[in-house]
Amino acid sequence: MAALVFDDVTVTYPIYNAHSQSLRNQLVRIGSGGCIGSSGNAIVTVTALDHVSFALGNGDAVGLIGHNGAGKSTLLRTMAGIYGATSGSIIRTGSVSTVFELGAGMDPELSGYENIMRMLLLMGHSVSAAKAKIPDIEDFSELGDFLVLPVRTYSSGMTMRLMFSVATSVRPEILLIDEMFATGDASFQKKAETRMHDWIAGTDIFVFASHDHNLIRRLCNRVFRLDHGTIEEDDIRHIGGG
């Protein structure tokens, strides 16, 4: 049984040598995903998650909403174990699969086929098990002969197709997706949405960050709104379209 529990979790990170006011202003402008402070000695600290608590279990399909820089990506990466908590505790039970920023986990100099094997092996599959999944990934990605080419030759949409096809070729207990539908053509987006519906029906925990509130309503049964590193659960029936 899968579980994902955050108990008063805070994530901060330092930015060294932030001597100038211009750098501080730049950090504010780009949206850091949290609050900017100072720990002295010219070290600027960013609080990306601020005392976040929630519990997810079997059957939870959660949409993450909020402005750019609200902390959605940081939360997903902390859920996955990529980022550690500065304070508080995290319980994570179950296998995890992720679809994050374009190219994450890929070697752009390797071919599509080589990256498929690389990602599946990193996910814990044996060589034989990984090879057995290649036909399904080939078919779903619709990349055809491009799979023999280096990933650096791919468009952003092609890269996302490959990442999504690999991530959803297995049924981990926990699937985390960050803005999957920001790239790719409309037909693949629809195909991917259908696959996620099927996946959610047979999985434990699904978390999806998106600005598309209508899509979140179709895929999810809970919604968390993030704002500068804080989190609040909303009624999914009442979130606006977009």
Backbone torsions as a table, in degrees:
resi	resn	phi	psi	omega
1	MET	NA	126.5	-177.2
2	ALA	-80.7	151.4	175.7
3	ALA	-152.1	146.5	175.5
4	LEU	-142.5	106.6	-173.3
5	VAL	-125.0	124.3	172.9
6	PHE	-107.9	127.6	178.9
7	ASP	-120.8	99.8	176.2
8	ASP	55.7	48.9	-174.8
9	VAL	-86.0	129.1	172.7
10	THR	-121.7	136.3	176.3
11	VAL	-124.1	118.3	175.5
12	THR	-125.6	155.6	174.0
13	TYR	-146.5	148.9	-176.9
14	PRO	-91.2	151.5	170.3
15	ILE	-122.4	110.6	-172.3
16	TYR	-83.1	156.4	175.4
17	ASN	60.4	34.1	178.4
18	ALA	-87.7	65.0	-174.9
19	HIS	-76.8	-31.7	-169.2
20	SER	-94.6	148.1	175.5
21	GLN	-64.3	-29.7	-178.6
22	SER	-63.7	-38.1	177.6
23	LEU	-66.5	-42.7	177.6
24	ARG	-59.3	-43.7	179.0
25	ASN	-63.8	-37.3	178.4
26	GLN	-63.8	-40.9	179.0
27	LEU	-61.7	-41.3	179.0
28	VAL	-66.2	-40.5	-175.7
29	ARG	-64.7	-42.9	-175.5
30	ILE	-77.5	-14.7	-179.3
31	GLY	80.2	101.3	-173.0
32	SER	-85.1	-10.5	-176.0
33	GLY	87.5	6.9	-179.4
34	GLY	-168.8	-153.6	-177.1
35	CYS	-108.9	138.7	-178.1
36	ILE	-98.2	129.8	178.3
37	GLY	-136.8	-164.2	-179.7
38	SER	-140.6	137.8	177.4
39	SER	-106.8	12.7	-178.2
40	GLY	86.2	172.6	178.8
41	ASN	55.4	32.9	176.7
42	ALA	63.1	22.1	177.8
43	ILE	-99.7	113.1	175.5
44	VAL	-83.0	133.4	178.1
45	THR	-113.3	140.9	177.7
46	VAL	-114.9	124.6	174.3
47	THR	-93.7	101.1	-174.4
48	ALA	-82.3	-34.2	172.6
49	LEU	-129.9	135.0	-170.5
50	ASP	-124.5	96.6	176.0
51	HIS	53.6	58.7	-176.9
52	VAL	-93.0	131.9	177.8
53	SER	-135.7	135.6	172.8
54	PHE	-169.7	167.6	176.9
55	ALA	-136.3	127.9	177.0
56	LEU	-118.4	141.5	179.2
57	GLY	-143.2	-169.1	-175.9
58	ASN	-53.4	131.1	177.2
59	GLY	91.0	-5.0	179.6
60	ASP	-81.2	125.1	172.9
61	ALA	-122.2	108.1	-167.1
62	VAL	-112.6	128.8	171.9
63	GLY	-96.6	135.8	176.2
64	LEU	-106.4	124.4	179.4
65	ILE	-125.7	163.8	-179.5
66	GLY	146.5	162.8	-177.6
67	HIS	-67.1	165.1	174.8
68	ASN	-58.4	130.4	-177.9
69	GLY	87.0	7.7	-178.3
70	ALA	-74.5	-20.6	-179.7
71	GLY	118.3	7.8	-177.3
72	LYS	-62.0	-48.4	-178.4
73	SER	-65.7	-39.7	177.6
74	THR	-62.8	-41.6	179.3
75	LEU	-61.8	-45.7	179.8
76	LEU	-61.0	-42.1	-179.2
77	ARG	-70.4	-30.3	174.8
78	THR	-72.6	-38.5	173.9
79	MET	-57.6	-39.5	-176.3
80	ALA	-78.0	-14.2	-177.9
81	GLY	91.2	6.7	177.3
82	ILE	-72.0	-42.5	173.9
83	TYR	-102.8	142.5	175.8
84	GLY	-97.4	157.5	177.7
85	ALA	-78.3	136.1	172.8
86	THR	-72.8	-37.7	174.7
87	SER	-150.1	166.0	-174.6
88	GLY	86.9	-176.5	-176.9
89	SER	-133.7	150.9	179.8
90	ILE	-128.7	130.0	172.3
91	ILE	-111.1	123.4	-179.4
92	ARG	-130.1	113.7	-179.0
93	THR	-122.8	122.1	180.0
94	GLY	119.3	156.9	178.6
95	SER	-72.7	148.5	-174.4
96	VAL	-123.6	135.6	170.8
97	SER	-126.0	142.7	-174.4
98	THR	-131.4	149.7	166.3
99	VAL	-128.4	102.1	-176.6
100	PHE	-113.3	-142.1	-174.4
101	GLU	-62.3	155.2	-178.0
102	LEU	-55.1	130.2	174.7
103	GLY	87.2	-5.4	-178.6
104	ALA	-60.9	128.3	179.6
105	GLY	82.2	0.5	-179.6
106	MET	-106.1	153.2	171.1
107	ASP	-105.8	111.6	-174.5
108	PRO	-62.5	-19.6	-179.8
109	GLU	-83.2	-16.2	178.8
110	LEU	-86.7	157.7	177.4
111	SER	-72.8	170.3	175.1
112	GLY	-58.5	-45.4	178.8
113	TYR	-60.5	-44.5	-179.7
114	GLU	-64.7	-36.5	178.2
115	ASN	-70.9	-33.7	174.8
116	ILE	-58.5	-49.9	179.6
117	MET	-62.3	-43.6	-178.2
118	ARG	-59.6	-47.9	-177.5
119	MET	-67.0	-40.6	-179.9
120	LEU	-66.4	-38.4	177.5
121	LEU	-66.1	-38.8	176.9
122	LEU	-65.3	-26.7	177.8
123	MET	-80.7	-3.2	174.3
124	GLY	103.1	7.1	-179.8
125	HIS	-80.2	151.2	171.1
126	SER	-74.7	165.8	179.0
127	VAL	-59.6	-44.1	-178.5
128	SER	-66.1	-40.2	179.3
129	ALA	-66.5	-39.2	178.8
130	ALA	-64.5	-44.1	179.4
131	LYS	-61.5	-34.7	-178.8
132	ALA	-67.1	-22.8	-178.2
133	LYS	-88.6	-11.4	-175.5
134	ILE	-59.7	-44.3	-179.1
135	PRO	-57.5	-41.6	178.8
136	ASP	-64.8	-40.5	-180.0
137	ILE	-67.4	-41.4	175.2
138	GLU	-55.3	-50.7	-174.8
139	ASP	-65.4	-46.1	-174.7
140	PHE	-71.1	-38.2	-176.7
141	SER	-70.0	-25.4	-178.8
142	GLU	58.5	28.8	-177.8
143	LEU	-89.2	-16.0	173.4
144	GLY	53.3	-129.4	-175.8
145	ASP	-67.2	-15.5	178.3
146	PHE	-64.3	-19.8	-178.3
147	LEU	-66.4	-16.6	177.4
148	VAL	-88.9	-7.5	-177.8
149	LEU	-94.0	157.9	176.2
150	PRO	-62.2	143.5	-178.6
151	VAL	-63.0	-24.6	179.2
152	ARG	-63.3	-16.6	178.2
153	THR	-87.5	-3.9	-175.4
154	TYR	-81.9	151.3	167.2
155	SER	-75.0	168.4	178.0
156	SER	-61.1	-37.8	179.3
157	GLY	-66.1	-39.2	178.0
158	MET	-66.4	-40.3	178.3
159	THR	-62.1	-42.8	179.5
160	MET	-65.8	-38.3	176.2
161	ARG	-56.6	-46.1	-177.9
162	LEU	-66.0	-46.1	179.5
163	MET	-59.4	-46.6	-177.7
164	PHE	-65.9	-41.2	-178.6
165	SER	-62.5	-40.0	178.3
166	VAL	-69.9	-47.7	-175.8
167	ALA	-60.5	-34.0	-176.6
168	THR	-101.3	11.6	175.7
169	SER	-78.8	-11.5	176.4
170	VAL	-123.4	169.3	178.0
171	ARG	-117.1	78.7	175.2
172	PRO	-69.3	163.6	177.4
173	GLU	-69.1	-28.7	-176.3
174	ILE	-129.1	124.0	176.1
175	LEU	-117.8	126.8	-178.2
176	LEU	-120.0	124.8	-176.5
177	ILE	-130.7	132.5	-178.8
178	ASP	-114.5	106.1	174.0
179	GLU	51.8	47.1	-178.7
180	MET	-55.9	-36.9	-168.6
181	PHE	-94.2	14.0	176.5
182	ALA	-74.8	-18.9	-179.2
183	THR	-131.3	166.2	177.0
184	GLY	97.8	156.5	-178.1
185	ASP	-78.0	165.0	-173.1
186	ALA	-62.7	-38.3	-177.7
187	SER	-65.8	-39.5	178.3
188	PHE	-70.8	-36.4	177.2
189	GLN	-58.8	-42.1	179.2
190	LYS	-66.4	-42.3	178.7
191	LYS	-62.6	-41.7	179.4
192	ALA	-66.8	-39.0	178.3
193	GLU	-62.8	-42.4	177.6
194	THR	-61.0	-41.8	179.7
195	ARG	-65.0	-38.2	179.3
196	MET	-67.7	-37.6	174.5
197	HIS	-57.0	-47.7	179.6
198	ASP	-63.3	-40.8	-178.9
199	TRP	-65.2	-44.9	-177.7
200	ILE	-61.5	-36.1	-178.4
201	ALA	-62.6	-24.7	-177.5
202	GLY	-117.7	16.8	-176.4
203	THR	-116.8	-175.4	-177.0
204	ASP	-103.6	-60.0	-176.3
205	ILE	-131.1	132.0	179.5
206	PHE	-130.4	128.5	178.1
207	VAL	-130.3	130.3	-170.5
208	PHE	-137.9	117.8	176.1
209	ALA	-93.9	130.8	-179.5
210	SER	-161.8	153.3	170.6
211	HIS	-89.2	-6.9	-177.8
212	ASP	-89.2	95.7	-176.2
213	HIS	-67.6	-32.8	178.2
214	ASN	-64.3	-41.8	178.1
215	LEU	-64.8	-40.9	177.4
216	ILE	-60.9	-40.2	178.4
217	ARG	-64.1	-33.6	-179.7
218	ARG	-74.1	-32.7	-172.7
219	LEU	-98.2	-26.3	-165.9
220	CYS	-116.6	160.1	174.5
221	ASN	-115.9	-3.1	174.6
222	ARG	-139.8	157.8	177.3
223	VAL	-142.5	133.0	175.6
224	PHE	-110.9	130.1	175.8
225	ARG	-102.0	124.3	178.8
226	LEU	-103.9	143.6	178.9
227	ASP	-147.8	106.2	-180.0
228	HIS	50.7	45.5	173.6
229	GLY	88.5	-5.5	175.9
230	THR	-100.8	160.6	-173.7
231	ILE	-134.8	140.7	177.3
232	GLU	-142.7	135.3	178.3
233	GLU	-84.1	129.7	177.7
234	ASP	-104.2	164.5	170.9
235	ASP	-78.7	117.2	-174.7
236	ILE	-61.7	-24.0	179.6
237	ARG	-70.5	-17.1	-171.6
238	HIS	-110.0	0.7	178.7
239	ILE	-73.7	146.9	-174.2
240	GLY	-74.0	162.9	174.7
241	GLY	-73.5	167.3	178.9
242	GLY	165.5	NA	NA
